[in-house]
Amino acid sequence: MTLDDFDGEWLFLDATGKAGGTRVKRCMPRILNWWADATLYVVDEILTKAVLTSAISNAGLLVGVGRFRPEKGGFYGRYRLATVVEA
């Protein structure tokens, strides 16, 4: 993807990235549809496929990824686990 593929969202954010500083207007990219592949190596037999699937699914709803994610009180960054494949 290139910068032209993203929708911009203008926000007043801290100029230095630290809370309490001078605020400036910044354009942050907003990605509406995304996907990712991840490879996990599990070495503990206690962590079953069902437990891992549940943890990753719940993290997508409760924690999320990126700026303004649910963990930080936002509503962006939620994801849905599509498939889990055991090798």
PyMOL CGO cylinders between C-alpha atoms (Angstrom):
from pymol import cmd
from pymol.cgo import CYLINDER

trace = [
    CYLINDER, 0.00, 0.00, 0.00, 1.07, 3.56, -0.54, 0.3, 1, 1, 1, 1, 1, 1,
    CYLINDER, 1.07, 3.56, -0.54, 0.21, 6.73, 1.34, 0.3, 1, 1, 1, 1, 1, 1,
    CYLINDER, 0.21, 6.73, 1.34, -2.47, 7.54, -1.26, 0.3, 1, 1, 1, 1, 1, 1,
    CYLINDER, -2.47, 7.54, -1.26, -4.33, 4.33, -0.32, 0.3, 1, 1, 1, 1, 1, 1,
    CYLINDER, -4.33, 4.33, -0.32, -5.06, 5.54, 3.24, 0.3, 1, 1, 1, 1, 1, 1,
    CYLINDER, -5.06, 5.54, 3.24, -7.82, 7.81, 4.45, 0.3, 1, 1, 1, 1, 1, 1,
    CYLINDER, -7.82, 7.81, 4.45, -6.52, 10.59, 6.63, 0.3, 1, 1, 1, 1, 1, 1,
    CYLINDER, -6.52, 10.59, 6.63, -7.99, 11.55, 9.98, 0.3, 1, 1, 1, 1, 1, 1,
    CYLINDER, -7.99, 11.55, 9.98, -7.08, 15.00, 11.33, 0.3, 1, 1, 1, 1, 1, 1,
    CYLINDER, -7.08, 15.00, 11.33, -6.56, 15.09, 15.10, 0.3, 1, 1, 1, 1, 1, 1,
    CYLINDER, -6.56, 15.09, 15.10, -5.11, 17.48, 17.70, 0.3, 1, 1, 1, 1, 1, 1,
    CYLINDER, -5.11, 17.48, 17.70, -2.23, 15.49, 19.23, 0.3, 1, 1, 1, 1, 1, 1,
    CYLINDER, -2.23, 15.49, 19.23, 0.68, 16.29, 21.51, 0.3, 1, 1, 1, 1, 1, 1,
    CYLINDER, 0.68, 16.29, 21.51, 3.57, 17.72, 19.50, 0.3, 1, 1, 1, 1, 1, 1,
    CYLINDER, 3.57, 17.72, 19.50, 6.20, 15.67, 21.34, 0.3, 1, 1, 1, 1, 1, 1,
    CYLINDER, 6.20, 15.67, 21.34, 4.14, 12.51, 21.85, 0.3, 1, 1, 1, 1, 1, 1,
    CYLINDER, 4.14, 12.51, 21.85, 4.10, 13.10, 25.62, 0.3, 1, 1, 1, 1, 1, 1,
    CYLINDER, 4.10, 13.10, 25.62, 0.89, 13.97, 27.45, 0.3, 1, 1, 1, 1, 1, 1,
    CYLINDER, 0.89, 13.97, 27.45, 0.51, 17.56, 28.61, 0.3, 1, 1, 1, 1, 1, 1,
    CYLINDER, 0.51, 17.56, 28.61, 2.59, 19.19, 25.91, 0.3, 1, 1, 1, 1, 1, 1,
    CYLINDER, 2.59, 19.19, 25.91, 1.71, 21.56, 23.12, 0.3, 1, 1, 1, 1, 1, 1,
    CYLINDER, 1.71, 21.56, 23.12, -0.96, 20.16, 20.83, 0.3, 1, 1, 1, 1, 1, 1,
    CYLINDER, -0.96, 20.16, 20.83, -0.78, 20.39, 17.05, 0.3, 1, 1, 1, 1, 1, 1,
    CYLINDER, -0.78, 20.39, 17.05, -3.04, 19.27, 14.24, 0.3, 1, 1, 1, 1, 1, 1,
    CYLINDER, -3.04, 19.27, 14.24, -1.79, 16.03, 12.64, 0.3, 1, 1, 1, 1, 1, 1,
    CYLINDER, -1.79, 16.03, 12.64, -3.13, 13.76, 9.94, 0.3, 1, 1, 1, 1, 1, 1,
    CYLINDER, -3.13, 13.76, 9.94, -3.04, 10.11, 11.02, 0.3, 1, 1, 1, 1, 1, 1,
    CYLINDER, -3.04, 10.11, 11.02, -3.62, 7.27, 8.55, 0.3, 1, 1, 1, 1, 1, 1,
    CYLINDER, -3.62, 7.27, 8.55, -6.80, 5.24, 9.05, 0.3, 1, 1, 1, 1, 1, 1,
    CYLINDER, -6.80, 5.24, 9.05, -6.88, 1.72, 7.64, 0.3, 1, 1, 1, 1, 1, 1,
    CYLINDER, -6.88, 1.72, 7.64, -10.44, 0.40, 7.37, 0.3, 1, 1, 1, 1, 1, 1,
    CYLINDER, -10.44, 0.40, 7.37, -9.75, -3.12, 6.11, 0.3, 1, 1, 1, 1, 1, 1,
    CYLINDER, -9.75, -3.12, 6.11, -6.60, -5.06, 6.92, 0.3, 1, 1, 1, 1, 1, 1,
    CYLINDER, -6.60, -5.06, 6.92, -5.37, -8.58, 7.47, 0.3, 1, 1, 1, 1, 1, 1,
    CYLINDER, -5.37, -8.58, 7.47, -2.24, -10.24, 8.78, 0.3, 1, 1, 1, 1, 1, 1,
    CYLINDER, -2.24, -10.24, 8.78, -0.68, -13.68, 9.01, 0.3, 1, 1, 1, 1, 1, 1,
    CYLINDER, -0.68, -13.68, 9.01, 1.17, -14.68, 12.16, 0.3, 1, 1, 1, 1, 1, 1,
    CYLINDER, 1.17, -14.68, 12.16, 3.24, -17.73, 13.04, 0.3, 1, 1, 1, 1, 1, 1,
    CYLINDER, 3.24, -17.73, 13.04, 3.36, -18.74, 16.69, 0.3, 1, 1, 1, 1, 1, 1,
    CYLINDER, 3.36, -18.74, 16.69, 5.66, -21.39, 18.12, 0.3, 1, 1, 1, 1, 1, 1,
    CYLINDER, 5.66, -21.39, 18.12, 4.13, -22.88, 21.25, 0.3, 1, 1, 1, 1, 1, 1,
    CYLINDER, 4.13, -22.88, 21.25, 6.54, -24.90, 23.39, 0.3, 1, 1, 1, 1, 1, 1,
    CYLINDER, 6.54, -24.90, 23.39, 4.34, -25.43, 26.45, 0.3, 1, 1, 1, 1, 1, 1,
    CYLINDER, 4.34, -25.43, 26.45, 1.92, -28.38, 26.15, 0.3, 1, 1, 1, 1, 1, 1,
    CYLINDER, 1.92, -28.38, 26.15, -0.45, -26.75, 28.65, 0.3, 1, 1, 1, 1, 1, 1,
    CYLINDER, -0.45, -26.75, 28.65, -1.32, -24.11, 26.05, 0.3, 1, 1, 1, 1, 1, 1,
    CYLINDER, -1.32, -24.11, 26.05, -3.80, -25.96, 23.85, 0.3, 1, 1, 1, 1, 1, 1,
    CYLINDER, -3.80, -25.96, 23.85, -5.19, -24.86, 20.50, 0.3, 1, 1, 1, 1, 1, 1,
    CYLINDER, -5.19, -24.86, 20.50, -8.55, -24.03, 22.13, 0.3, 1, 1, 1, 1, 1, 1,
    CYLINDER, -8.55, -24.03, 22.13, -6.93, -21.85, 24.83, 0.3, 1, 1, 1, 1, 1, 1,
    CYLINDER, -6.93, -21.85, 24.83, -4.73, -20.04, 22.30, 0.3, 1, 1, 1, 1, 1, 1,
    CYLINDER, -4.73, -20.04, 22.30, -7.65, -19.45, 19.91, 0.3, 1, 1, 1, 1, 1, 1,
    CYLINDER, -7.65, -19.45, 19.91, -9.78, -18.06, 22.74, 0.3, 1, 1, 1, 1, 1, 1,
    CYLINDER, -9.78, -18.06, 22.74, -7.01, -15.75, 23.96, 0.3, 1, 1, 1, 1, 1, 1,
    CYLINDER, -7.01, -15.75, 23.96, -6.30, -14.32, 20.50, 0.3, 1, 1, 1, 1, 1, 1,
    CYLINDER, -6.30, -14.32, 20.50, -10.02, -13.86, 19.75, 0.3, 1, 1, 1, 1, 1, 1,
    CYLINDER, -10.02, -13.86, 19.75, -10.69, -12.10, 23.06, 0.3, 1, 1, 1, 1, 1, 1,
    CYLINDER, -10.69, -12.10, 23.06, -7.65, -9.86, 22.57, 0.3, 1, 1, 1, 1, 1, 1,
    CYLINDER, -7.65, -9.86, 22.57, -9.11, -8.72, 19.25, 0.3, 1, 1, 1, 1, 1, 1,
    CYLINDER, -9.11, -8.72, 19.25, -12.27, -7.52, 20.98, 0.3, 1, 1, 1, 1, 1, 1,
    CYLINDER, -12.27, -7.52, 20.98, -10.88, -6.22, 24.26, 0.3, 1, 1, 1, 1, 1, 1,
    CYLINDER, -10.88, -6.22, 24.26, -7.33, -5.02, 23.52, 0.3, 1, 1, 1, 1, 1, 1,
    CYLINDER, -7.33, -5.02, 23.52, -7.00, -4.45, 19.75, 0.3, 1, 1, 1, 1, 1, 1,
    CYLINDER, -7.00, -4.45, 19.75, -3.97, -3.02, 17.95, 0.3, 1, 1, 1, 1, 1, 1,
    CYLINDER, -3.97, -3.02, 17.95, -2.78, 0.47, 17.02, 0.3, 1, 1, 1, 1, 1, 1,
    CYLINDER, -2.78, 0.47, 17.02, -3.80, 3.98, 18.01, 0.3, 1, 1, 1, 1, 1, 1,
    CYLINDER, -3.80, 3.98, 18.01, -7.15, 4.53, 19.78, 0.3, 1, 1, 1, 1, 1, 1,
    CYLINDER, -7.15, 4.53, 19.78, -7.61, 0.80, 20.43, 0.3, 1, 1, 1, 1, 1, 1,
    CYLINDER, -7.61, 0.80, 20.43, -10.20, -0.52, 22.93, 0.3, 1, 1, 1, 1, 1, 1,
    CYLINDER, -10.20, -0.52, 22.93, -7.51, -1.06, 25.61, 0.3, 1, 1, 1, 1, 1, 1,
    CYLINDER, -7.51, -1.06, 25.61, -6.94, 2.71, 25.61, 0.3, 1, 1, 1, 1, 1, 1,
    CYLINDER, -6.94, 2.71, 25.61, -10.64, 3.64, 25.59, 0.3, 1, 1, 1, 1, 1, 1,
    CYLINDER, -10.64, 3.64, 25.59, -10.97, 3.86, 21.80, 0.3, 1, 1, 1, 1, 1, 1,
    CYLINDER, -10.97, 3.86, 21.80, -12.95, 1.98, 19.20, 0.3, 1, 1, 1, 1, 1, 1,
    CYLINDER, -12.95, 1.98, 19.20, -10.39, 1.39, 16.42, 0.3, 1, 1, 1, 1, 1, 1,
    CYLINDER, -10.39, 1.39, 16.42, -8.08, -1.59, 16.11, 0.3, 1, 1, 1, 1, 1, 1,
    CYLINDER, -8.08, -1.59, 16.11, -10.46, -4.44, 16.82, 0.3, 1, 1, 1, 1, 1, 1,
    CYLINDER, -10.46, -4.44, 16.82, -9.92, -7.59, 14.83, 0.3, 1, 1, 1, 1, 1, 1,
    CYLINDER, -9.92, -7.59, 14.83, -11.56, -10.94, 14.25, 0.3, 1, 1, 1, 1, 1, 1,
    CYLINDER, -11.56, -10.94, 14.25, -9.56, -14.17, 14.17, 0.3, 1, 1, 1, 1, 1, 1,
    CYLINDER, -9.56, -14.17, 14.17, -10.31, -15.89, 10.86, 0.3, 1, 1, 1, 1, 1, 1,
    CYLINDER, -10.31, -15.89, 10.86, -8.51, -19.24, 11.08, 0.3, 1, 1, 1, 1, 1, 1,
    CYLINDER, -8.51, -19.24, 11.08, -6.05, -21.19, 13.16, 0.3, 1, 1, 1, 1, 1, 1,
    CYLINDER, -6.05, -21.19, 13.16, -3.97, -23.83, 11.40, 0.3, 1, 1, 1, 1, 1, 1,
    CYLINDER, -3.97, -23.83, 11.40, -1.83, -26.35, 13.27, 0.3, 1, 1, 1, 1, 1, 1,
    CYLINDER, -1.83, -26.35, 13.27, 1.36, -27.49, 11.60, 0.3, 1, 1, 1, 1, 1, 1,
]
cmd.load_cgo(trace, "trace")
